[in-house]
Amino acid sequence: MAPTAAAAVVTTALARRSRPWVLAAAPLTALTGAMLWFFRDPERDLGPGLVLSPADGVVQSVDPQPDGRTRVAIFMSPLNVHVNRAPLDGTVTSVEHVAGGFRPAFDKDSDQNERVVWHFATALGDIELWQIAGAVARRIVPYLGMGAKVSRGERIGLIRFGSRVDIYLPEGIAPAVSVGQRTTAGVTRIDHG
């Protein structure tokens, strides 16, 4: 992002001296603004509840799993904040990069995409969270490593552009969200508690 911003500043300065530079300055300035907006990372007041949403977006599915857990899949469009947050207090027990494809994140088969799989030791037991890259999102950036202590709502990583985050609620924890509901990372309650 720094090279784009620097180019925008230089071409804007040159545009003040020579009108043809406006043709370069205008799109570079617009691109810099779009990048600043996309990579925004607002402060949040934590919501109530034990398990908070790890992502901004829309609940794509709420699926019971054969092992008794419930998967809540949250689709993040390019318009959402893409910084992901810890769903509850705990310790990171593993962060694993898994190679895969780059299908659109809203596709039902996107769970085979490139992803980072997190495990957190929590008061509820093991919490599994997947950061899934989409067709445009080709880079997942974990902020923490194994052994890190996390607080609910703490930033854990970033997925660039459209993507999906899945959280697996342990058996006995009922989801408090439904398909189509908008979520805000660190604010929206995921559990019924």
VOPAGU-2260 file (C-alpha; in pm, 1 decimal, decimal comma):
REM VOPAGU-2260
SITE   aa  ch    i         X         Y         Z
SITE  MET   A    0       0,0       0,0       0,0
SITE  ALA   A    1     289,2     240,1      72,6
SITE  PRO   A    2     412,9     244,1    -290,6
SITE  THR   A    3      60,3     325,9    -415,4
SITE  ALA   A    4      18,7     606,5    -161,1
SITE  ALA   A    5     363,7     747,1    -246,1
SITE  ALA   A    6     282,3     739,0    -618,0
SITE  ALA   A    7     -47,8     918,2    -547,7
SITE  VAL   A    8     132,7    1193,0    -353,1
SITE  VAL   A    9     400,9    1239,5    -621,0
SITE  THR   A   10     156,7    1244,1    -913,6
SITE  THR   A   11     -74,1    1486,5    -728,1
SITE  ALA   A   12     219,8    1721,6    -673,1
SITE  LEU   A   13     315,7    1693,1   -1040,0
SITE  ALA   A   14     -47,9    1751,1   -1145,2
SITE  ARG   A   15     -35,2    2093,7    -980,8
SITE  ARG   A   16     245,4    2188,3   -1222,6
SITE  SER   A   17     126,6    2008,4   -1533,7
SITE  ARG   A   18    -234,7    1912,9   -1615,1
SITE  PRO   A   19    -152,5    1579,5   -1790,0
SITE  TRP   A   20     -38,9    1435,1   -1455,0
SITE  VAL   A   21    -402,1    1455,0   -1339,4
SITE  LEU   A   22    -467,5    1144,4   -1550,6
SITE  ALA   A   23    -227,0     949,7   -1328,6
SITE  ALA   A   24    -299,5    1128,4    -999,6
SITE  ALA   A   25    -676,8    1075,5   -1001,0
SITE  PRO   A   26    -681,2     692,7   -1026,7
SITE  LEU   A   27    -382,6     653,7    -792,2
SITE  THR   A   28    -550,3     874,2    -530,9
SITE  ALA   A   29    -877,3     680,0    -568,7
SITE  LEU   A   30    -691,0     348,7    -539,2
SITE  THR   A   31    -507,7     467,7    -226,4
SITE  GLY   A   32    -837,9     574,1     -70,2
SITE  ALA   A   33    -997,4     238,5    -152,9
SITE  MET   A   34    -703,6      49,5      -2,1
SITE  LEU   A   35    -714,2     258,1     316,4
SITE  TRP   A   36   -1086,7     191,6     343,4
SITE  PHE   A   37   -1049,2    -182,8     275,0
SITE  PHE   A   38    -771,9    -235,0     530,3
SITE  ARG   A   39    -949,7     -37,1     801,8
SITE  ASP   A   40    -937,2    -184,7    1151,2
SITE  PRO   A   41   -1184,7      -4,7    1377,9
SITE  GLU   A   42   -1179,8     -25,2    1754,5
SITE  ARG   A   43   -1476,2    -218,9    1893,7
SITE  ASP   A   44   -1664,9    -230,3    2222,8
SITE  LEU   A   45   -1706,1    -600,6    2297,8
SITE  GLY   A   46   -2056,6    -742,5    2283,6
SITE  PRO   A   47   -2225,7    -955,5    2548,7
SITE  GLY   A   48   -2207,1   -1332,3    2545,8
SITE  LEU   A   49   -1942,5   -1596,4    2589,7
SITE  VAL   A   50   -1865,0   -1659,5    2218,6
SITE  LEU   A   51   -1836,2   -1354,8    1990,9
SITE  SER   A   52   -1831,8   -1344,9    1612,6
SITE  PRO   A   53   -1479,1   -1379,1    1472,5
SITE  ALA   A   54   -1570,7   -1189,5    1154,5
SITE  ASP   A   55   -1774,6    -909,6    1003,5
SITE  GLY   A   56   -2008,7   -1041,6     736,9
SITE  VAL   A   57   -2324,7   -1242,3     678,2
SITE  VAL   A   58   -2400,5   -1585,9     824,9
SITE  GLN   A   59   -2393,9   -1815,7     523,9
SITE  SER   A   60   -2480,9   -2140,1     703,0
SITE  VAL   A   61   -2535,8   -2293,2    1045,2
SITE  ASP   A   62   -2465,9   -2666,1    1012,1
SITE  PRO   A   63   -2470,3   -2942,9    1274,8
SITE  GLN   A   64   -2163,1   -3164,3    1232,5
SITE  PRO   A   65   -2147,8   -3545,3    1276,0
SITE  ASP   A   66   -1925,8   -3504,8    1586,7
SITE  GLY   A   67   -2190,0   -3293,3    1768,4
SITE  ARG   A   68   -2033,9   -2955,4    1696,9
SITE  THR   A   69   -2208,3   -2679,9    1499,5
SITE  ARG   A   70   -2033,7   -2495,5    1219,4
SITE  VAL   A   71   -2124,3   -2128,6    1172,6
SITE  ALA   A   72   -1994,0   -2000,0     836,7
SITE  ILE   A   73   -1963,1   -1621,5     793,2
SITE  PHE   A   74   -1912,8   -1482,0     442,9
SITE  MET   A   75   -1704,2   -1164,1     426,4
SITE  SER   A   76   -1757,7    -955,5     112,7
SITE  PRO   A   77   -1489,5    -713,3      -7,2
SITE  LEU   A   78   -1692,8    -438,2     165,4
SITE  ASN   A   79   -1652,6    -587,7     515,3
SITE  VAL   A   80   -1371,3    -528,1     764,8
SITE  HIS   A   81   -1134,6    -822,4     710,4
SITE  VAL   A   82    -953,4    -826,8    1044,4
SITE  ASN   A   83   -1063,7   -1137,7    1235,0
SITE  ARG   A   84   -1094,8   -1161,6    1612,6
SITE  ALA   A   85   -1073,7   -1427,7    1881,6
SITE  PRO   A   86   -1423,1   -1559,8    1959,0
SITE  LEU   A   87   -1343,8   -1608,3    2329,8
SITE  ASP   A   88   -1064,5   -1613,0    2586,2
SITE  GLY   A   89    -811,9   -1892,4    2548,0
SITE  THR   A   90    -473,8   -2009,4    2427,5
SITE  VAL   A   91    -379,1   -2076,1    2065,9
SITE  THR   A   92    -290,2   -2446,3    2053,2
SITE  SER   A   93    -227,6   -2459,8    1676,8
SITE  VAL   A   94    -222,5   -2242,1    1364,6
SITE  GLU   A   95    -198,4   -2452,5    1048,8
SITE  HIS   A   96    -183,3   -2334,4     687,7
SITE  VAL   A   97    -364,9   -2576,8     454,1
SITE  ALA   A   98    -308,3   -2546,1      78,9
SITE  GLY   A   99    -614,7   -2557,1    -142,9
SITE  GLY   A  100    -808,0   -2395,9    -425,0
SITE  PHE   A  101    -950,7   -2047,3    -463,8
SITE  ARG   A  102   -1322,5   -2096,3    -531,6
SITE  PRO   A  103   -1552,8   -1803,9    -449,0
SITE  ALA   A  104   -1591,4   -1788,2     -68,1
SITE  PHE   A  105   -1971,4   -1805,6     -92,8
SITE  ASP   A  106   -1950,4   -2138,3    -284,2
SITE  LYS   A  107   -2051,3   -2445,4     -81,2
SITE  ASP   A  108   -1725,2   -2618,2    -181,3
SITE  SER   A  109   -1504,1   -2331,1     -62,9
SITE  ASP   A  110   -1412,5   -2533,7     247,7
SITE  GLN   A  111   -1154,9   -2696,3      14,1
SITE  ASN   A  112    -989,7   -2357,2     -44,2
SITE  GLU   A  113    -658,8   -2228,4      88,0
SITE  ARG   A  114    -710,5   -2174,2     461,6
SITE  VAL   A  115    -559,9   -2128,3     803,9
SITE  VAL   A  116    -703,9   -2357,9    1070,8
SITE  TRP   A  117    -686,3   -2232,8    1429,6
SITE  HIS   A  118    -742,5   -2427,1    1752,4
SITE  PHE   A  119    -798,7   -2248,1    2082,3
SITE  ALA   A  120    -798,5   -2409,7    2427,1
SITE  THR   A  121   -1086,9   -2237,4    2607,6
SITE  ALA   A  122   -1319,1   -2278,4    2904,9
SITE  LEU   A  123   -1558,6   -2452,4    2660,0
SITE  GLY   A  124   -1288,1   -2689,6    2537,4
SITE  ASP   A  125   -1128,2   -2686,2    2193,1
SITE  ILE   A  126   -1263,0   -2417,5    1958,7
SITE  GLU   A  127   -1176,1   -2459,7    1592,5
SITE  LEU   A  128   -1179,0   -2162,9    1355,0
SITE  TRP   A  129   -1106,3   -2157,8     981,3
SITE  GLN   A  130    -997,0   -1850,9     786,2
SITE  ILE   A  131   -1079,0   -1939,3     423,0
SITE  ALA   A  132    -940,1   -1754,1     121,7
SITE  GLY   A  133   -1182,3   -1680,9    -163,0
SITE  ALA   A  134   -1140,7   -1635,3    -538,1
SITE  VAL   A  135    -996,4   -1285,7    -489,4
SITE  ALA   A  136    -853,2   -1332,0    -138,9
SITE  ARG   A  137    -530,1   -1514,7    -185,9
SITE  ARG   A  138    -350,8   -1423,6     135,1
SITE  ILE   A  139    -429,1   -1497,7     497,5
SITE  VAL   A  140    -211,0   -1321,9     753,4
SITE  PRO   A  141    -215,3   -1473,0    1105,7
SITE  TYR   A  142    -110,0   -1222,3    1372,6
SITE  LEU   A  143     -43,2   -1482,5    1643,9
SITE  GLY   A  144     132,2   -1814,9    1681,4
SITE  MET   A  145      95,5   -2130,4    1886,3
SITE  GLY   A  146     100,3   -2066,5    2259,8
SITE  ALA   A  147     -33,1   -1711,7    2240,1
SITE  LYS   A  148    -289,7   -1614,9    2502,2
SITE  VAL   A  149    -593,2   -1442,6    2351,9
SITE  SER   A  150    -876,5   -1240,1    2493,7
SITE  ARG   A  151   -1223,5   -1243,3    2345,1
SITE  GLY   A  152   -1239,3    -985,3    2067,8
SITE  GLU   A  153    -859,4    -963,2    2026,3
SITE  ARG   A  154    -731,8    -935,2    1669,9
SITE  ILE   A  155    -591,4   -1268,7    1545,7
SITE  GLY   A  156    -540,6   -1218,5    1172,8
SITE  LEU   A  157    -646,7   -1073,4     841,2
SITE  ILE   A  158    -783,6   -1220,1     518,4
SITE  ARG   A  159    -730,8   -1000,6     215,5
SITE  PHE   A  160   -1045,4    -929,5      10,1
SITE  GLY   A  161   -1359,5   -1153,8      -8,5
SITE  SER   A  162   -1341,1   -1463,0     207,8
SITE  ARG   A  163   -1509,7   -1673,5     475,4
SITE  VAL   A  164   -1457,9   -1757,0     842,0
SITE  ASP   A  165   -1601,1   -2075,4     995,3
SITE  ILE   A  166   -1625,6   -2130,5    1368,7
SITE  TYR   A  167   -1706,1   -2472,7    1513,2
SITE  LEU   A  168   -1907,8   -2445,8    1834,4
SITE  PRO   A  169   -1856,5   -2736,1    2078,0
SITE  GLU   A  170   -2131,6   -2986,6    2142,8
SITE  GLY   A  171   -2391,4   -2839,9    2377,9
SITE  ILE   A  172   -2338,5   -2477,9    2267,7
SITE  ALA   A  173   -2641,4   -2361,2    2069,8
SITE  PRO   A  174   -2583,0   -2095,0    1802,9
SITE  ALA   A  175   -2755,3   -1759,7    1855,9
SITE  VAL   A  176   -2728,5   -1654,9    1490,0
SITE  SER   A  177   -2923,9   -1757,2    1183,0
SITE  VAL   A  178   -2860,9   -1769,8     808,9
SITE  GLY   A  179   -2866,0   -1423,1     654,1
SITE  GLN   A  180   -2788,3   -1242,0     979,7
SITE  ARG   A  181   -2516,6    -975,1     971,0
SITE  THR   A  182   -2232,2   -1013,9    1219,1
SITE  THR   A  183   -1970,9    -777,1    1357,8
SITE  ALA   A  184   -1639,4    -923,3    1478,0
SITE  GLY   A  185   -1600,3    -894,3    1853,9
SITE  VAL   A  186   -1955,5    -762,8    1895,5
SITE  THR   A  187   -2218,6   -1009,9    1768,8
SITE  ARG   A  188   -2299,4   -1291,2    2010,3
SITE  ILE   A  189   -2266,0   -1637,2    1849,5
SITE  ASP   A  190   -2375,6   -1857,4    2146,2
SITE  HIS   A  191   -2709,3   -1881,8    2325,5
SITE  GLY   A  192   -2532,4   -1918,8    2661,1
